[in-house]
Amino acid sequence: MQCYQYLAATTSIANALDSIPGASHKLPFGVVADWMDENNIEAEDVLLANGDEVRAIVENLIQSDQPDIPHAA
């Protein structure tokens, strides 16, 4: 069950990244999961947030220091 929750959280973060102009789009979930880990984003926190809240979390991280997403092509 925990794997499904983490996949749902990763998908939510990936969708938020895709909706932000200027951010990398269609990143592999592994890259998004690594980025979440580096920025201390917990799956439980994402799953309890609505779409606007998730996007705000991602936007705040991007604005604070442009996302250095490893392995991104």
N, CA, C and O of each residue as an XYZ file, in Angstrom:
292
protein
N       0.818     -1.189      0.000
C       0.000      0.000      0.000
C       0.865      1.258      0.000
O       0.531      2.244     -0.656
N       1.974      1.222      0.735
C       2.836      2.391      0.834
C       3.408      2.753     -0.536
O       3.588      3.934     -0.835
N       3.694      1.762     -1.363
C       4.215      2.035     -2.714
C       3.187      2.796     -3.545
O       3.539      3.708     -4.293
N       1.922      2.422     -3.412
C       0.875      3.101     -4.160
C       0.716      4.549     -3.699
O       0.474      5.444     -4.508
N       0.853      4.764     -2.409
C       0.753      6.121     -1.881
C       1.910      6.983     -2.385
O       1.710      8.141     -2.749
N       3.110      6.423     -2.407
C       4.261      7.178     -2.884
C       4.129      7.454     -4.376
O       4.488      8.537     -4.839
N       3.619      6.484     -5.132
C       3.399      6.701     -6.565
C       2.358      7.793     -6.790
O       2.523      8.624     -7.684
N       1.306      7.805     -6.007
C       0.275      8.844     -6.137
C       0.854     10.215     -5.807
O       0.554     11.194     -6.490
N       1.678     10.293     -4.771
C       2.301     11.569     -4.403
C       3.264     12.026     -5.490
O       3.290     13.207     -5.838
N       4.047     11.113     -6.023
C       4.991     11.445     -7.092
C       4.254     11.925     -8.331
O       4.686     12.872     -8.988
N       3.147     11.275     -8.650
C       2.335     11.689     -9.794
C       1.781     13.091     -9.578
O       1.760     13.904    -10.503
N       1.336     13.373     -8.370
C       0.798     14.697     -8.050
C       1.877     15.772     -8.206
O       1.613     16.833     -8.771
N       3.079     15.509     -7.714
C       4.180     16.460     -7.849
C       4.561     16.615     -9.313
O       4.802     17.734     -9.767
N       4.622     15.521    -10.061
C       4.955     15.587    -11.488
C       3.928     16.421    -12.243
O       4.294     17.213    -13.112
N       2.659     16.256    -11.924
C       1.607     17.044    -12.568
C       1.740     18.526    -12.218
O       1.525     19.391    -13.066
N       2.095     18.813    -10.964
C       2.296     20.204    -10.550
C       3.471     20.810    -11.310
O       3.392     21.950    -11.768
N       4.553     20.061    -11.445
C       5.709     20.550    -12.206
C       5.331     20.816    -13.660
O       5.752     21.817    -14.241
N       4.538     19.920    -14.246
C       4.118     20.081    -15.640
C       3.251     21.318    -15.839
O       3.230     21.889    -16.930
N       2.539     21.736    -14.806
C       1.623     22.873    -14.944
C       2.307     24.223    -14.755
O       1.688     25.265    -14.969
N       3.567     24.214    -14.360
C       4.284     25.461    -14.099
C       5.090     25.856    -15.326
O       5.955     25.099    -15.767
N       4.820     27.034    -15.886
C       5.590     27.488    -17.044
C       7.072     27.625    -16.697
O       7.430     28.156    -15.645
N       7.912     27.146    -17.584
C       9.354     27.267    -17.395
C       9.982     26.110    -16.649
O      11.207     25.989    -16.636
N       9.185     25.256    -16.027
C       9.730     24.086    -15.325
C       9.894     22.947    -16.324
O       9.281     22.945    -17.391
N      10.721     21.993    -15.964
C      10.893     20.820    -16.830
C       9.582     20.054    -16.895
O       8.867     19.934    -15.900
N       9.280     19.543    -18.066
C       8.016     18.839    -18.268
C       8.245     17.375    -18.599
O       9.269     16.998    -19.169
N       7.274     16.564    -18.229
C       7.254     15.128    -18.503
C       8.518     14.441    -17.997
O       9.125     13.630    -18.696
N       8.903     14.787    -16.757
C      10.067     14.154    -16.154
C       9.725     12.724    -15.739
O       8.593     12.446    -15.345
N      10.687     11.832    -15.824
C      10.443     10.464    -15.334
C      10.129     10.492    -13.837
O      10.654     11.330    -13.104
N       9.280      9.581    -13.393
C       8.877      9.559    -11.998
C      10.066      9.338    -11.064
O      10.066      9.838     -9.939
N      11.065      8.607    -11.511
C      12.258      8.407    -10.694
C      12.969      9.713    -10.410
O      13.468      9.924     -9.305
N      13.018     10.588    -11.396
C      13.650     11.896    -11.232
C      12.824     12.748    -10.269
O      13.372     13.425     -9.400
N      11.523     12.707    -10.430
C      10.634     13.473     -9.545
C      10.744     12.943     -8.112
O      10.776     13.728     -7.164
N      10.801     11.633     -7.950
C      10.923     11.034     -6.612
C      12.240     11.446     -5.953
O      12.266     11.752     -4.761
N      13.329     11.457     -6.719
C      14.617     11.906     -6.176
C      14.540     13.369     -5.751
O      15.048     13.740     -4.692
N      13.902     14.201     -6.580
C      13.755     15.622     -6.278
C      12.927     15.812     -5.006
O      13.247     16.657     -4.170
N      11.853     15.012     -4.867
C      11.028     15.076     -3.664
C      11.868     14.746     -2.434
O      11.774     15.421     -1.409
N      12.683     13.711     -2.544
C      13.524     13.299     -1.424
C      14.522     14.387     -1.053
O      14.717     14.675      0.128
N      15.150     14.988     -2.047
C      16.135     16.044     -1.799
C      15.514     17.281     -1.165
O      16.190     18.025     -0.454
N      14.236     17.500     -1.421
C      13.544     18.675     -0.886
C      12.645     18.333      0.304
O      11.810     19.138      0.719
N      12.830     17.128      0.843
C      12.088     16.686      2.041
C      10.581     16.779      1.875
O       9.876     17.182      2.799
N      10.091     16.413      0.713
C       8.648     16.371      0.469
C       8.171     14.957      0.809
O       8.566     13.984      0.168
N       7.333     14.866      1.809
C       6.815     13.573      2.254
C       5.546     13.222      1.492
O       4.699     14.080      1.244
N       5.425     11.964      1.127
C       4.260     11.507      0.372
C       2.967     11.788      1.137
O       1.966     12.187      0.541
N       2.987     11.582      2.451
C       1.785     11.790      3.254
C       1.311     13.237      3.190
O       0.110     13.502      3.151
N       2.268     14.180      3.180
C       1.904     15.592      3.111
C       1.249     15.926      1.772
O       0.298     16.706      1.715
N       1.756     15.339      0.714
C       1.215     15.598     -0.627
C      -0.174     14.990     -0.760
O      -1.070     15.604     -1.340
N      -0.356     13.798     -0.229
C      -1.645     13.119     -0.359
C      -2.752     13.825      0.413
O      -3.925     13.709      0.059
N      -2.395     14.547      1.453
C      -3.392     15.269      2.250
C      -3.690     16.659      1.704
O      -4.596     17.336      2.190
N      -2.934     17.089      0.696
C      -3.103     18.429      0.127
C      -3.941     18.359     -1.148
O      -3.952     17.343     -1.844
N      -4.647     19.462     -1.443
C      -5.383     19.512     -2.709
C      -4.431     19.973     -3.815
O      -3.284     20.323     -3.538
N      -4.888     19.976     -5.027
C      -4.045     20.312     -6.173
C      -3.391     21.684     -6.082
O      -2.222     21.840     -6.433
N      -4.138     22.675     -5.612
C      -3.585     24.024     -5.487
C      -2.487     24.081     -4.435
O      -1.491     24.785     -4.606
N      -2.669     23.346     -3.354
C      -1.655     23.321     -2.299
C      -0.378     22.638     -2.774
O       0.725     23.082     -2.453
N      -0.526     21.564     -3.535
C       0.645     20.860     -4.076
C       1.399     21.782     -5.025
O       2.626     21.872     -4.975
N       0.660     22.460     -5.886
C       1.313     23.384     -6.813
C       2.039     24.502     -6.063
O       3.130     24.905     -6.466
N       1.452     25.004     -4.987
C       2.092     26.049     -4.188
C       3.384     25.539     -3.555
O       4.381     26.260     -3.512
N       3.372     24.310     -3.068
C       4.586     23.709     -2.498
C       5.689     23.664     -3.547
O       6.825     24.059     -3.287
N       5.342     23.180     -4.733
C       6.320     23.049     -5.815
C       6.807     24.420     -6.268
O       8.005     24.619     -6.465
N       5.889     25.361     -6.434
C       6.282     26.709     -6.876
C       7.218     27.369     -5.870
O       8.178     28.032     -6.263
N       6.952     27.195     -4.581
C       7.827     27.778     -3.558
C       9.229     27.198     -3.640
O      10.211     27.923     -3.481
N       9.329     25.919     -3.883
C      10.647     25.297     -4.000
C      11.368     25.762     -5.261
O      12.580     25.974     -5.247
N      10.629     25.918     -6.338
C      11.237     26.356     -7.594
C      11.706     27.797     -7.483
O      12.792     28.133     -7.956
N      10.902     28.650     -6.866
C      11.257     30.061     -6.758
C      12.413     30.293     -5.792
O      13.209     31.211     -5.990
N      12.512     29.469     -4.745
C      13.567     29.680     -3.758
C      14.949     29.382     -4.329
O      15.908     30.083     -4.005
N      15.069     28.393     -5.144
C      16.308     28.162     -5.882
C      15.968     27.265     -7.048
O      15.691     26.080     -6.862
N      15.986     27.799     -8.215
C      15.570     27.082     -9.404
C      15.882     25.597     -9.258
O      17.003     25.237     -8.901
N      14.921     24.742     -9.524
C      15.075     23.322     -9.196
C      16.261     22.707     -9.944
O      16.377     22.782    -11.167
N      17.109     22.112     -9.158
C      18.217     21.367     -9.740
C      17.774     19.922     -9.756
O      18.061     19.160     -8.832
N      17.075     19.551    -10.812
C      16.525     18.202    -10.871
C      17.548     17.322    -11.586
O      17.794     17.491    -12.780
N      18.141     16.383    -10.852
C      19.185     15.540    -11.441
C      18.618     14.584    -12.478
O      17.428     14.271    -12.458
N      19.432     14.143    -13.341
C      19.099     13.154    -14.366
C      18.097     13.656    -15.393
O      17.652     12.881    -16.240
N      17.736     14.911    -15.343
C      16.761     15.440    -16.301
C      17.440     15.640    -17.641
O      18.563     16.137    -17.724
N      16.745     15.250    -18.668
C      17.310     15.405    -20.011
C      16.864     16.694    -20.626
O      17.238     17.001    -21.757
